[in-house]
Amino acid sequence: MISDDQLIEQATAVLRGNDVEGYTKPSRRLYPHQWNWDSAFIAIGLAHVDWPRAVREIETLLSGRWTNGMIPHIRYNRAVEDYAPGPEWWPDVPVLDRRQVTSGISQPPVLPSAVYDVGMLQPDETRRRRWWAQLFLPLREFLQFFARERTVGASPLVVIVHPWESGADNSPRWDFATGRGFRPSRPYRRVDTTVVDAAARPTARDYDLYMYLVELIAAHRYDLAAYLPKTPFAVYDALFNAAWYRSALDLNRIAAALGQPPAVDAAALGAFRGAYRGMLWDEQAGLFRDFDVKGGTLIPVDTVAGLMAIYGGLADADESEKMIDAYYERSPGCLRLPSVPPDQGGFDPVKYWRGPVWVSINWMAIRGLQRLGLVSKAEDLRVQTLDLIRREGYSEYFHAHSGQGLGGNDFSWSAALTIDLLRRPEVPA
Ligand code: DGY
C-alpha cells in the first residue's frame, strides 16, 4: 500500500506538474487557466509543502479582481488558446489591472477561508499577520461585492447567475433552466469533450444554456439589476451561500488577529443565518435546498449542496448528524459522498455533478463535521476519501458506485486537499 509520505510526494508532483508560473492549472489539458475556488483549495495544499508558492497562488488569483471587488471565476492565461469559451465571450470586464483578462462571473467564495487556513500554516506569527494585513481589504471587498450587488430585495442571501458560479455546472438542481430551450445567438465550440469522455461531461443542452447566459450577462455589462428581469437563472445556491457565510466567519477571525473590527458584523451574520435557515430548509427532504429567485420557489432537487450548511457553520451538531445520516441512508451502494443521491431524479453515477464523488466536497464536509465535534463521522469520511485516492489516483471525480476515477487526471485540488487531509487529520485551529 502507498504510504502517506508517498501519497504526499505524488500529490506535490501533481501540483508542480500543473504549475504555470504563479498559478496552478486545475488539470493539464481540461482546465488550462486559473480558476477561482480551485486556486483557493490548491493554496491550502501548497501551504504545507511550499508556503511562499501558496501565497503566490493567491496573489495571482487576486490580480484578476474587478474594480467592484468581484474575483472572477477564470483568470485567463493569454498564452493558452486551446480552451473554450475564451475571453472574447466576456468583453469589457472591469478588471482593476487592465493587463488581465477574466470571465464575467464568480465562483463559490471559499477564498477568504483558504487565506485563513494558509495563514495558520505559517508558524511565524509576524509573517502570517503581515500577509493577512495585505489581503484583508480585497477579501472584505470580495464578500461585500456579493452582499451589495448580488442580493435581491431585503434578503441577505447571495444570488448566483450562472451554473458555473455554483461550481456544480450540470447539477440536476439546474435542470429547471436547462430544459427550457435557451440557446446563444452565436455558434460556440467545446474543447472539454475532446479531452475527456463526453458521457462524463455536461450535455449539449446544458452548454446551450451556459452560453446563452454568458451572452446575456455580458450584454448587460455584468449588472444583475439590468438582466434580472430577463434571465431564467437567478438562484440562492445552498453551497455558495454556505461558503459565503463560512468565509465571513473566517475573515472575522483574521480581523480579530489584526486587531480590526469584524469584516461582517454580528447583526449581518445573524440576519444571514436566519435567512439561510428560514428560506432554504426543506422539512420534508430533511435537507437544505436551493431557491429559484425568479420562480419564487425552492428547487425540489436534493443534492450534496444541501449538506454544506455543515461546512458553513449554519447547522448545529444534532441537525448535521441527522442530515448526513439520512443522506447516507438514501445512498445505498454509493461511495461517500455522492454528489446526488441515487433516488433523486437525474442521478447519473458517471456524469460530473450528477452523482460522482468529489474530493473538494468531501473535504468541506469533513472540516465541517470536525468543527461540530462529530469526529468519528468526519474520520470515516476522511479515511474513505483517502482510500479512493490511493486506489484511483488524483482524479477530478469518482464513479458514485465503483469509485473509478473520472474526468481530468492529475487534478490539482484532489492532490492539494489530500495533502491537507493527511497533514492535518484533525480539526485545524
Ligand atoms: C467552468 O468554467 O467553471 C466550468 O466548470 C468548466 O467546465
Boltz pocket constraint, residues with backbone or C-beta under 6 A from the ligand:
constraints:
  - pocket:
      binder: B
      contacts: [[A, 73], [A, 74], [A, 164], [A, 167], [A, 169], [A, 192]]
      max_distance: 6.0
